Amino acid sequence: MQFIDLAAQYKHLKEKIDARIQAVLEHGHYIMGPEVAELEDKLAEYVGVKHAITCANGTDALTLVMMALGIKEGDAVFCPTFTFFATAEVIAYEGATPVFVDSDADTFNICPLDLEKQIQKVIAEGKLKPAAIIAVDLFGLPANYPELEKIAKQYGLKLVEDAAQGFGGEIEDKRAGSFGDIATTSFFPAKPLGCYGDGGAIFTNDDHYAELIRSLRVHGKGKDKYDNIRVGMNSRLDTLQAAVLLEKLAAFPQELISRNKAAKRYSRELSSIYKTPVTPVGYLSSWAQYTVVAEDRNAEIEMYKSKGIPTMIYYGTCMHQQTAFEALGYQDSDFPVASRLAKTVFSLPMHGYMMDK
Ligand SMILES: *Cc1c(COP(=O)(O)O)cnc(C)c1O
């Protein structure tokens, strides 16, 4: 079996996706064609925000947000240490300092208690200016936004939602992509909503950020791309990817139901063997990954392998353990929960076309 069965999905949607791709080949507007605007409207409607702005990938989406928020050298931006590298990378890329935060042992998401501790530490040290928080909806589960929003407000920080894995998740009927000041997602093929290459998007209700990001994604354009009023980047979603995403977004609600069914079944069968994922009351996960905790992870992975069942380790290395961030001088004892997770988690196959068998 496949870890993520993109071929099964394509088989299911083939006629519609093929027709959408053919339409692009015929009209030939490969950059910012009509499918891009159509997708942005449908994404904004689905997520429940005023503006959805597509771009080249999820990392660029975060970079554009850092630029729009004016994150710069001397700023501290708080993010979980247990995440994919891009979350922390975009902070350092702007010359700012990533300040890592430990995880909640049950949800694997950023721990609000440790976040507040880290903010107070930065304030006490007086070297960096606390500027923003990037929370991550890890494995599809929205972070604890009710608590994070309180902390952001108390300390005057911007709150960014990295929903690269979280698209489709919910807290009390509010969808992932609508939390914080501004949110991002990724359409990398393995994400809950993936295209056939790279893609990403930014979501916000703020007209000012939206206008700024629309300019920044096309070389800091003013009236047009030959009128450059600021330094930006080149980060657009290809029309072909937008065409694919339009059909995948239409099928997404049904896939989300299937993913949740599969997760429920996993939990029913496995909760007596491993520590299975916790979904707090009122939360819905989009199950980017179904991740369990096992003390002897390697033995479990070998057992699955012998049965032809693929597994993956997300993530075996925390941000504070990455060579690129060695100079920040963190130790495992600074993040006991995340360091333990990196040694004990593994993920099982998960996609929208799983069969009971
Ligand atoms: C995948 C991912 C990204 C980056 O998305 P790309 O489209 O691969 O650039 C950022 N943050 C998290 C948490 C991710 O999982």
The ligand as a Tripos MOL2 file, in Angstrom:
@<TRIPOS>MOLECULE
LIG
   15    15     1     0     0
SMALL
NO_CHARGES

@<TRIPOS>ATOM
      1 C1          5.1300   21.8180    4.2000 C.3       1 LIG1
      2 C2          5.2430   22.8200    5.2460 C.ar      1 LIG1
      3 C3          5.6800   24.1340    4.9770 C.ar      1 LIG1
      4 C4          6.2480   24.5510    3.6620 C.3       1 LIG1
      5 O1          5.4560   24.3200    2.5410 O.3       1 LIG1
      6 P1          6.1420   24.1560    1.1080 P.3       1 LIG1
      7 O2          4.9880   24.2850    0.1620 O.co2     1 LIG1
      8 O3          6.7750   22.8110    1.0590 O.co2     1 LIG1
      9 O4          7.1350   25.2530    0.9280 O.co2     1 LIG1
     10 C5          5.6750   25.0480    6.0130 C.ar      1 LIG1
     11 N1          5.2680   24.7110    7.2500 N.ar      1 LIG1
     12 C6          4.8670   23.4600    7.5680 C.ar      1 LIG1
     13 C7          4.4360   23.1590    8.9490 C.3       1 LIG1
     14 C8          4.8600   22.4670    6.5720 C.ar      1 LIG1
     15 O5          4.4600   21.2320    6.8960 O.3       1 LIG1
@<TRIPOS>BOND
     1     1     2 1
     2     2     3 ar
     3     2    14 ar
     4     3     4 1
     5     3    10 ar
     6     4     5 1
     7     5     6 1
     8     6     7 2
     9     6     8 1
    10     6     9 1
    11    10    11 ar
    12    11    12 ar
    13    12    13 1
    14    12    14 ar
    15    14    15 1
@<TRIPOS>SUBSTRUCTURE
     1 LIG1         1 GROUP 0 **** ****
